[in-house]
Amino acid sequence: MSFPINHKTAFVLDHSPTFAVTCDEVDFDFQKTRSYLPLPPISKSLWTSTVEAVMEYCRIVWDIFPQDKLLTFVVSNKDCAPRLNEWHEQNSNVVSIGFGRCGRPEQESRRKSASKGYDILNGISSAIEALFQLTEPQRQALNSFENPSMFFNRGRIVCITQFQDQKHFEHVVSKVKSKLSDANESIKNSADGQSMSLSHLEISFLHCFVRHGTGKDFVIPESTSEYDTPTLSLKVYGVEAGKQLSKKLLYFVLTHYELASTTVTGIPMKEEQNASSSANYDVELFHKAEAHARLLGDSSDLVQTDKEGSEYKTITLKWCTPRGSSADLHHCTGSVRITPTDVNSRPSSCLTNFLLSGRSVMLEMPRRASGSKTLSHLMTSHGGEIFIHTLSISRSILEDPPSITEGSGGRVTDYRITDLGELMRSNRLAPGFNSGNQPLDKAKERLARFSAYFPYTISSTTIFNMAAIDPLVKTIVSNDELTEEDLAECRKVIYNLLSMENKGEILPVPVTKSKSGKKEDQYKIMFNELEKFLAKHSIRSERHRKVFECLLEVRDKPLDANKSGGEKVELDVALREIEKYNSMTEREKNEFDSKIESPMSPPSQSHTNYPKKSSKMKGGNKSLLDIWSNRIQKENSKSHSPFAGHRGLGERAKLYLSLGRNKEKDSLDQ
């Protein structure tokens, strides 16, 4: 058992002379009549800016978590590091008095802070000792816990200091590791019941510098910004003093305590200078992130925008007309405390006083999809504290359940509910008594087969809306292997579809798919979907493949050449062409043969210079001419003797025999 790491947080503030330099100029108002003498600027010191940012951090924590989250403050001074408050003293007045007693840091001189006795390690050691101490909730939980050895103590340290250089930074990190291990060993040996070693410690260093003050703008390298060990997590951040330091601590409080930022926009408020007119203002609030997570609806509709000049996002909600009384009942799913980010601003003060007077304010959340607005939150006060209530934006449990045909956003859809129910009934699971058959794997395969092609809506399919195709669909899907009777039945269905196309029967094609309404387009859509359906199941068996090939054959579409049946289709086409050749007349055969050159004749010059244009056969990469030439070549190779040049040595081959024959004919003619 362990408390969350944000249960105890210790702040270590550097009180060395480096924090006595000025960092921010304070803006102030002038009267209408100004003197001619220029007024000197008023500046804050780095120490004052740091204390203000830390006090704002603890104000936000104590407003949202009045009891659960504890803070303590350590001031790293010369040769000592006093604690300003104990764990049971969670009061901003105690901390403010402690900072007042510390006073302003010593003015910086030529001597370095280290030579004067200032060392940030003194404050870190004091913070580690403070985290060793058990808080009252921890002691109560430890006493009631059965196994104390499984009780873990964790904590966090936020150290605001200024490193001189890389060597100084590495020295501090190494000392922190050694001090933590040594302190854990010493605490384990002592059993006083009030302290416990740290199982995990998280340290966040804030390297705070002034760009135009000391002139030492040392920046922490990115490669050394994080260190992680099982007992220590160390992170280092570089931040400029002043406003950037305050924004960084606001980012810290959001990440350390899982808070969220909400900006209430469009708040009508009277002008301070002119009471007769009003203007709209925005107020930023911090609260637990669960206020948005508990939205029982589509929380993705929450519009998140980057906070200007900050590292976090904020959610914008619009102000609604205030309710006259908070007695109205609303269906709320949760409520959390809120606190304004800038508590001293006039808009925040007016909003706080308005809510504390007993009024309630409704907040609207814009929806991205529809562009409408929905009442999502309610702000009101209870017992002097301001809360934000999360309203349920989904359907109430008191209403009737939504129809099964209702889609997202309340739109009525045409889901295939009957077919889905049939699919579920066909794939119900039952206990398997034979463990060797692996029934789970078979069930997965069966479900994959039934859902390989399953359109969700009626308007997105055609073949599942036709009674004529229903026998084919059920036979293909339900059977692992097809019999010859099943194959004949599937082919009969495909032939019936062709008959329907010839008769011009109307198909139940969705209007969105067939915009023209022509019967040719309707049958084209139907056949394309049927081809897609059969292609999904064609790999299961050879007869499934034959059904797919039958559809392609009747539609005169080529098969994929990369599939296994490509070569067989080429042979079938070639045989059909041979049968067609045998049925030709003598004149047609002579014309066809004149287009095919003999394989025994040498290639002509025209064929060697230019590529031939051959018509590609359907279903393969070879042309019909290539197939026919190969077949003729095989037949001719059986009817003549091989060329003499291919035989063994010692034989002579006579070349150009046709020339000798021509000369003999000429001599005989003469």
C-alpha positions in Angstrom: 0.0 0.0 0.0 1.2 3.5 -0.7 -0.1 7.0 -0.9 0.1 8.9 -4.2 3.4 10.7 -4.8 1.6 14.0 -4.6 0.5 13.4 -1.1 3.7 15.1 0.2 5.5 17.8 -1.7 8.5 19.8 -0.4 9.5 23.1 -1.9 13.2 24.1 -1.6 13.9 27.8 -2.3 17.4 29.1 -2.9 18.0 32.1 -0.6 21.5 32.9 -1.9 22.6 36.4 -3.1 21.9 35.3 -6.7 18.2 35.7 -6.0 18.6 39.3 -4.9 18.9 40.7 -8.4 15.9 42.4 -10.1 14.0 40.6 -12.8 10.6 42.3 -13.4 9.5 45.9 -13.6 6.1 46.6 -11.9 3.5 48.5 -13.9 1.7 51.2 -12.0 -1.0 53.8 -12.9 -0.5 57.5 -13.1 -2.8 60.3 -12.2 -4.0 62.7 -14.9 -1.6 65.4 -13.8 1.9 64.0 -14.0 5.0 65.8 -12.8 7.8 66.6 -15.2 10.4 64.6 -13.2 10.5 61.0 -14.4 9.7 58.4 -11.8 12.2 55.7 -11.2 11.1 52.2 -12.2 9.9 49.8 -9.6 11.3 46.3 -10.0 10.8 42.9 -8.2 13.7 40.8 -7.1 14.1 37.3 -8.2 13.3 36.1 -4.6 10.0 38.1 -4.5 9.0 36.7 -7.9 9.8 33.2 -6.8 7.8 33.5 -3.5 4.8 34.9 -5.3 4.8 32.0 -7.8 5.2 29.4 -5.0 2.4 30.9 -3.0 0.1 30.9 -6.0 0.9 27.2 -6.4 0.0 26.3 -2.8 -3.2 28.5 -3.0 -4.4 26.4 -5.9 -3.6 23.1 -4.2 -5.2 24.1 -0.9 -8.4 25.5 -2.6 -9.0 22.2 -4.5 -7.5 19.8 -2.0 -8.1 21.3 1.5 -7.0 18.2 3.4 -5.5 15.5 1.1 -2.4 17.2 -0.4 0.3 18.4 2.0 3.0 21.0 1.3 6.1 22.1 3.2 8.6 24.8 2.5 12.4 24.8 3.0 14.5 27.9 2.6 18.2 27.0 1.8 20.1 29.7 3.6 23.7 30.2 4.7 24.8 27.1 6.6 21.2 26.1 7.4 17.9 25.3 5.8 14.9 26.0 8.1 11.4 24.6 7.4 8.7 27.2 7.4 5.8 24.7 8.3 5.2 21.2 9.4 3.0 18.6 7.8 0.1 19.4 10.1 0.4 23.2 9.5 -1.3 23.6 6.2 -2.1 27.3 6.3 -1.1 30.0 3.9 -0.7 32.5 6.9 1.9 30.3 8.5 3.9 30.1 5.3 3.6 33.8 4.6 4.9 34.7 8.1 7.8 32.3 7.6 8.8 34.0 4.3 8.5 37.3 6.0 10.9 36.3 8.7 13.4 35.1 6.1 13.6 38.5 4.6 15.3 39.5 1.4 18.4 37.6 0.3 21.8 39.1 0.9 22.9 41.5 -1.8 25.2 40.0 -4.4 28.9 41.0 -4.3 32.0 39.9 -6.0 32.3 36.9 -3.8 30.5 33.8 -5.0 27.6 32.4 -3.0 29.5 29.1 -2.4 32.4 30.9 -0.8 29.9 32.6 1.6 28.5 29.3 2.7 25.4 29.1 0.6 24.7 25.6 -0.8 21.4 24.3 -2.2 22.3 20.8 -1.0 21.5 22.0 2.6 17.9 22.6 1.6 17.6 19.4 -0.4 18.9 17.4 2.6 16.4 19.1 4.9 13.5 18.4 2.4 14.5 14.7 2.2 14.4 14.5 6.0 11.0 16.1 6.0 9.7 13.5 3.5 11.0 10.7 5.8 8.5 11.9 8.4 5.1 10.1 8.2 2.0 12.3 8.0 -1.0 11.7 10.2 -3.0 9.9 7.4 0.0 7.7 6.7 0.4 6.8 10.4 -3.3 5.9 10.6 -3.1 3.7 7.5 0.2 2.1 8.7 -1.3 1.1 12.1 -4.3 -0.5 10.4 -2.3 -2.2 7.7 -1.6 -5.9 8.3 1.7 -6.1 6.5 3.9 -3.0 7.3 6.7 -4.3 5.1 4.4 -3.7 2.1 3.7 -0.1 3.0 5.7 2.4 0.8 6.6 6.0 1.5 6.9 8.3 -1.6 7.3 12.1 -2.1 8.2 14.9 -4.4 10.7 17.8 -4.1 10.5 21.0 -6.2 13.8 22.9 -6.0 14.1 26.4 -7.4 17.7 27.4 -7.7 20.3 28.7 -10.2 23.2 26.6 -11.4 26.4 28.4 -12.3 27.6 26.0 -15.0 27.4 22.4 -16.1 30.0 21.3 -13.5 27.9 22.8 -10.7 24.8 21.0 -12.0 26.5 17.6 -12.2 27.9 18.0 -8.7 24.5 18.7 -7.3 23.0 15.7 -9.0 25.7 13.3 -7.8 25.4 14.6 -4.2 21.6 14.2 -4.3 21.9 10.5 -5.3 24.5 9.8 -2.6 22.5 11.7 0.1 19.3 9.8 -0.7 21.0 6.4 -0.5 22.8 7.3 2.8 19.7 8.7 4.4 17.6 5.7 3.4 20.1 3.4 5.1 20.2 5.4 8.3 16.4 5.5 8.5 16.1 1.7 8.0 18.3 1.1 11.0 16.1 3.3 13.3 12.6 2.2 14.2 11.0 5.1 15.9 7.6 4.7 14.2 7.5 8.3 13.1 9.7 8.0 10.0 10.1 5.7 7.1 12.6 5.4 4.2 11.6 6.7 0.8 10.8 4.0 -1.7 10.6 6.5 -4.5 11.6 10.2 -4.7 10.8 12.6 -7.5 12.9 15.8 -7.7 12.1 18.6 -10.2 14.9 21.3 -10.5 13.9 24.7 -11.8 17.0 26.4 -13.1 15.8 30.1 -12.8 17.9 32.7 -14.5 17.7 36.4 -15.4 18.7 37.2 -19.0 19.7 40.8 -18.4 20.6 40.6 -14.7 23.7 38.6 -13.8 24.7 38.0 -17.4 25.2 34.3 -16.7 22.7 32.6 -19.0 23.6 29.0 -18.4 21.1 26.7 -20.1 20.6 23.1 -19.0 21.4 20.7 -21.9 18.6 18.6 -23.2 20.6 15.4 -22.8 21.0 15.8 -19.1 17.5 17.0 -18.3 16.2 13.7 -16.9 17.6 10.9 -14.7 15.6 7.8 -13.8 16.5 5.1 -11.3 14.2 2.7 -9.3 14.3 5.0 -6.3 15.0 8.4 -7.9 13.4 10.4 -10.7 15.1 13.6 -11.5 14.0 16.3 -14.0 15.6 19.6 -14.7 13.8 22.6 -16.3 15.3 25.9 -17.4 12.9 28.9 -17.0 13.3 32.6 -17.1 12.5 34.5 -13.9 9.3 36.5 -13.6 6.2 35.7 -15.5 7.7 32.6 -17.1 8.4 31.2 -13.7 4.7 31.7 -12.7 3.5 30.0 -15.8 5.8 27.1 -15.3 4.5 26.5 -11.8 0.9 26.6 -13.1 1.9 23.9 -15.6 3.4 22.0 -12.6 0.3 22.2 -10.5 -1.8 20.8 -13.4 0.5 17.9 -14.1 1.3 17.1 -10.4 -2.3 16.9 -9.3 -4.1 15.9 -12.5 -6.0 19.1 -12.9 -7.7 20.7 -15.9 -8.2 24.2 -17.1 -11.6 25.6 -18.1 -12.1 29.1 -19.5 -15.6 30.5 -19.0 -16.2 32.9 -21.9 -18.8 35.5 -22.6 -19.4 36.6 -19.0 -21.3 39.9 -19.1 -19.8 42.4 -16.7 -20.2 46.1 -16.2 -17.3 48.3 -17.1 -15.3 49.7 -14.1 -15.1 53.2 -15.6 -18.6 53.3 -17.1 -21.3 51.5 -15.1 -24.0 52.0 -17.7 -22.3 49.7 -20.3 -21.2 46.1 -20.0 -18.6 44.0 -21.8 -17.9 40.2 -22.0 -15.0 38.8 -20.1 -13.2 35.5 -19.8 -12.2 33.8 -16.5 -9.9 30.8 -16.3 -10.6 28.1 -13.6 -8.6 25.2 -12.3 -10.3 22.0 -11.1 -9.9 18.2 -11.2 -9.7 16.7 -14.6 -12.4 14.2 -13.8 -15.0 17.0 -14.1 -14.6 16.6 -17.9 -13.9 12.9 -17.8 -17.2 12.2 -16.1 -19.2 13.6 -19.0 -21.4 10.6 -19.9 -21.3 11.3 -23.6 -18.9 12.1 -26.3 -16.2 14.0 -24.4 -14.3 14.4 -27.6 -16.7 17.3 -28.4 -14.8 19.4 -25.8 -12.9 22.1 -27.6 -9.4 22.3 -26.3 -7.2 25.2 -27.2 -3.6 26.1 -26.3 -3.4 28.7 -23.5 -1.6 31.7 -24.8 1.9 31.9 -23.5 1.6 28.7 -21.5 2.4 25.0 -21.9 -1.1 23.5 -21.2 -4.5 23.4 -22.9 -7.7 24.9 -21.7 -11.3 23.9 -22.5 -13.7 26.8 -23.4 -17.3 26.8 -22.1 -19.8 29.5 -22.7 -21.7 31.4 -20.0 -25.5 30.9 -20.0 -28.2 33.0 -18.4 -27.9 32.5 -14.6 -30.6 30.6 -12.7 -32.7 32.4 -10.2 -32.3 29.6 -7.6 -30.0 26.7 -7.0 -32.9 24.5 -5.9 -33.5 23.2 -9.4 -32.6 19.6 -9.7 -30.2 18.5 -12.5 -28.9 15.1 -13.5 -25.3 15.5 -12.3 -22.6 12.8 -12.6 -20.0 14.5 -10.4 -18.9 17.7 -8.7 -15.4 19.1 -7.9 -14.0 22.2 -6.3 -12.8 25.1 -8.6 -10.5 28.0 -8.1 -9.7 30.9 -10.4 -6.2 31.1 -11.9 -5.8 34.8 -11.4 -7.6 35.3 -8.1 -6.8 39.0 -7.9 -8.3 40.1 -11.3 -11.6 42.0 -11.4 -13.4 39.4 -13.6 -12.4 36.5 -11.2 -13.5 38.5 -8.2 -16.8 39.4 -9.7 -17.5 35.8 -10.7 -16.6 34.5 -7.3 -18.8 37.0 -5.4 -21.7 36.3 -7.8 -21.5 32.5 -7.1 -21.0 32.9 -3.4 -24.2 35.0 -3.3 -26.2 31.9 -4.0 -26.6 32.1 -7.7 -26.0 29.3 -10.2 -24.5 29.5 -13.7 -25.0 27.0 -16.5 -22.2 26.4 -19.0 -22.6 25.4 -22.6 -20.4 23.0 -24.5 -20.2 23.4 -28.3 -20.5 20.2 -30.3 -18.0 19.8 -33.2 -20.1 17.5 -35.3 -23.5 19.3 -35.4 -22.4 22.8 -34.4 -25.1 23.0 -31.7 -24.5 23.7 -28.0 -25.3 21.5 -25.0 -25.6 22.4 -21.3 -22.7 20.4 -19.9 -21.7 22.0 -16.6 -23.2 23.9 -13.7 -21.3 26.2 -11.3 -22.7 26.9 -7.8 -21.5 27.3 -4.2 -22.0 24.9 -1.3 -21.0 26.0 2.2 -18.9 28.9 1.1 -17.0 26.8 -1.5 -17.5 27.0 -5.2 -18.1 23.7 -7.1 -18.5 22.8 -10.8 -21.0 20.1 -11.4 -20.8 17.8 -14.5 -24.1 17.3 -16.2 -25.1 14.1 -18.1 -25.3 15.0 -21.7 -26.3 11.4 -22.8 -29.7 9.8 -22.7 -31.2 9.5 -19.3 -31.8 6.1 -17.7 -35.4 7.0 -17.2 -36.1 7.3 -20.9 -36.8 4.5 -23.2 -33.7 2.7 -24.6 -32.8 3.8 -28.1 -34.0 1.9 -31.1 -31.6 -0.6 -32.6 -32.0 1.3 -35.9 -30.8 4.5 -34.4 -27.3 5.5 -35.3 -24.9 8.1 -34.0 -26.5 11.5 -33.5 -30.0 10.1 -33.5 -30.0 9.4 -37.3 -32.2 6.5 -38.4 -30.2 3.9 -40.2 -31.1 0.7 -42.2 -29.0 -1.8 -40.4 -29.3 -5.4 -41.5 -30.7 -6.5 -38.2 -32.3 -9.7 -39.3 -29.1 -10.9 -41.1 -26.9 -9.9 -38.1 -29.2 -11.9 -35.8 -28.9 -14.9 -38.2 -25.1 -14.6 -38.2 -25.0 -14.5 -34.4 -27.3 -17.6 -34.2 -25.1 -19.5 -36.7 -21.9 -18.8 -34.7 -23.1 -19.5 -31.1 -20.4 -21.1 -28.9 -21.0 -24.3 -27.0 -18.7 -26.2 -24.6 -16.3 -28.5 -26.3 -16.0 -32.0 -24.9 -13.1 -33.1 -27.1 -10.1 -31.1 -26.2 -8.0 -32.3 -29.1 -10.2 -30.6 -31.8 -9.4 -27.0 -30.6 -13.0 -25.8 -30.8 -12.0 -22.2 -30.2 -9.9 -22.1 -33.3 -12.7 -23.6 -35.3 -15.1 -21.1 -34.0 -12.8 -18.2 -34.9 -12.4 -19.6 -38.4 -16.1 -20.1 -38.8 -16.8 -16.5 -37.7 -14.1 -15.2 -40.0 -15.8 -17.1 -42.9 -19.2 -15.7 -42.1 -18.0 -12.1 -41.7 -15.5 -12.1 -44.6 -18.0 -9.9 -46.5 -20.9 -8.5 -44.5 -22.3 -5.1 -45.4 -23.8 -3.4 -42.4 -26.7 -1.6 -44.0 -29.4 -2.5 -46.5 -28.6 0.4 -48.7 -24.9 -0.6 -49.1 -25.6 -4.0 -50.7 -27.5 -5.5 -53.6 -26.8 -9.3 -53.6 -28.1 -9.7 -50.0 -31.4 -8.1 -51.0 -32.1 -10.5 -53.9 -33.9 -13.8 -53.3 -32.4 -15.2 -56.5 -28.9 -15.1 -55.1 -29.8 -16.3 -51.6 -29.1 -20.0 -52.4 -25.6 -19.2 -53.7 -24.7 -17.0 -50.7 -25.8 -19.6 -48.2 -24.1 -22.4 -50.0 -20.8 -20.5 -50.3 -20.7 -19.2 -46.8 -22.0 -22.1 -44.8 -20.0 -25.0 -46.4 -16.3 -25.5 -46.0 -16.2 -27.8 -49.0 -18.6 -27.8 -51.9 -19.9 -31.0 -53.6 -20.6 -31.4 -57.3 -24.3 -30.7 -56.6 -23.5 -27.5 -54.8 -21.2 -26.5 -57.6 -24.0 -27.1 -60.2 -26.5 -25.2 -58.0 -24.2 -22.2 -57.8 -23.6 -22.2 -61.6 -27.3 -22.4 -62.1 -27.8 -19.3 -60.0 -25.2 -17.4 -62.1 -26.9 -18.4 -65.3 -30.2 -17.3 -63.9 -28.7 -13.9 -63.3 -27.7 -13.7 -66.9 -31.2 -14.6 -67.9 -32.6 -11.9 -65.7 -30.2 -9.4 -67.3 -31.4 -10.4 -70.8 -35.0 -10.1 -69.8 -34.3 -6.6 -68.3 -35.7 -7.3 -64.8 -35.3 -4.5 -62.2 -32.8 -5.0 -59.4 -33.0 -3.6 -55.8 -30.0 -1.5 -56.3 -29.5 1.4 -53.7 -30.3 4.8 -55.2 -27.0 6.2 -53.9 -25.0 3.7 -55.9 -26.9 3.9 -59.2 -27.5 7.6 -59.9 -28.5 7.1 -63.5 -31.1 4.4 -62.9 -30.2 2.5 -66.0 -30.6 -1.3 -66.0 -27.1 -1.8 -67.4 -25.6 0.2 -64.4 -27.8 -1.8 -62.0 -26.5 -5.2 -63.2 -23.0 -3.9 -63.4 -23.2 -2.9 -59.7 -24.7 -6.3 -58.8 -22.1 -8.3 -60.7 -19.3 -6.3 -59.2 -20.5 -6.9 -55.7 -21.0 -10.6 -56.4 -17.5 -10.8 -57.9 -16.1 -9.2 -54.7 -18.1 -11.6 -52.5 -17.0 -14.7 -54.5 -13.3 -13.5 -54.6 -13.3 -13.4 -50.7 -14.3 -17.1 -50.6 -12.5 -18.4 -53.7 -9.3 -19.3 -51.7 -11.1 -21.9 -49.5 -11.4 -24.8 -51.9 -11.1 -25.7 -55.5 -14.8 -25.8 -56.1 -15.2 -22.4 -54.5 -12.6 -21.3 -57.0 -14.6 -22.8 -59.9 -17.7 -20.8 -58.9 -15.6 -17.7 -59.0 -14.2 -18.6 -62.4 -17.7 -19.4 -63.7 -18.7 -15.8 -62.9 -15.7 -14.4 -64.6 -16.2 -16.6 -67.6 -19.8 -15.5 -68.2 -18.8 -11.9 -67.8 -15.8 -12.2 -70.1 -13.4 -10.9 -67.5 -9.8 -12.1 -67.2 -8.5 -14.0 -64.2 -5.5 -12.7 -62.2 -2.3 -13.9 -63.9 -0.6 -14.3 -60.5 -3.1 -16.8 -59.2 -2.6 -20.5 -59.5 -5.2 -21.2 -62.2 -3.6 -18.8 -64.7 -1.7 -21.4 -66.7 -4.7 -23.7 -66.9 -6.9 -21.0 -68.2 -4.3 -20.2 -71.0 -4.4 -23.9 -72.1 -8.2 -23.9 -72.1 -8.3 -20.8 -74.2 -5.7 -22.2 -76.6 -7.7 -25.4 -77.0 -10.8 -23.5 -77.8 -8.9 -21.5 -80.4 -7.6 -24.8 -82.0 -11.2 -26.1 -82.2 -12.2 -22.9 -83.8 -9.3 -23.3 -86.3 -10.4 -26.8 -87.2 -13.9 -25.6 -88.0 -12.6 -23.1 -90.5 -12.8 -23.5 -94.3 -9.7 -24.0 -96.4 -9.6 -20.4 -97.5 -9.9 -19.1 -93.9 -7.1 -21.5 -92.8 -4.8 -20.2 -95.6 -5.4 -16.6 -94.6 -4.8 -17.4 -91.0 -1.6 -19.4 -91.8 -0.3 -16.6 -94.0 -0.3 -14.4 -90.9 1.9 -16.9 -88.9 5.4 -17.4 -90.0 7.0 -20.9 -90.0 9.3 -21.6 -87.0 11.8 -23.1 -89.5 12.2 -20.0 -91.5 14.7 -17.3 -90.5 13.2 -14.1 -89.0 12.6 -11.3 -91.5 14.3 -7.9 -91.2 11.1 -6.1 -90.5 10.4 -8.3 -87.5 13.8 -7.8 -86.0 13.8 -4.0 -86.3 10.3 -3.3 -84.9 8.4 -5.0 -82.2 5.3 -7.0 -83.2 1.8 -5.8 -82.2 0.1 -8.9 -81.0 -3.3 -9.1 -79.4 -3.1 -10.3 -75.8 -5.1 -13.3 -74.9 -7.6 -12.9 -72.2 -6.4 -14.4 -68.9 -2.7 -14.4 -69.5 0.4 -12.5 -70.5 1.0 -14.6 -73.8 -0.7 -13.6 -77.0 -2.8 -16.0 -79.0 -0.1 -15.9 -81.7 2.6 -17.0 -79.2 0.5 -20.0 -78.0 -0.3 -21.1 -81.5 3.3 -20.7 -82.7 4.6 -22.8 -79.8 2.1 -25.5 -80.5 3.0 -25.6 -84.3 6.7 -25.6 -83.3 6.3 -28.7 -81.1 4.3 -30.5 -83.9 6.9 -29.7 -86.6 9.8 -30.7 -84.4 8.5 -34.3 -84.4 8.2 -34.5 -88.3 11.7 -33.4 -89.4 15.2 -34.4 -88.6 17.4 -32.2 -86.4 19.8 -29.7 -88.0 23.1 -31.3 -88.9 25.1 -28.5 -87.1 23.7 -29.7 -83.8 25.3 -33.1 -84.3 28.7 -34.3 -83.4 32.0 -33.3 -85.1 33.1 -34.6 -88.4 29.8 -33.9 -90.3 29.3 -31.0 -92.7 26.1 -29.1 -93.1 25.1 -27.7 -96.5 23.8 -24.2 -96.2 21.4 -22.4 -98.5 19.9 -25.5 -100.1 17.1 -23.5 -101.6 19.6 -21.5 -103.7 20.9 -24.7 -105.3 17.4 -25.9 -106.0 16.5 -22.7 -107.7 19.5 -22.9 -110.0 18.5 -26.5 -111.0 15.0 -25.3 -111.8 16.4 -22.4 -113.9 18.7 -24.8 -115.9 15.8 -27.2 -116.5 13.6 -24.4 -117.7 16.3 -23.2 -120.2 
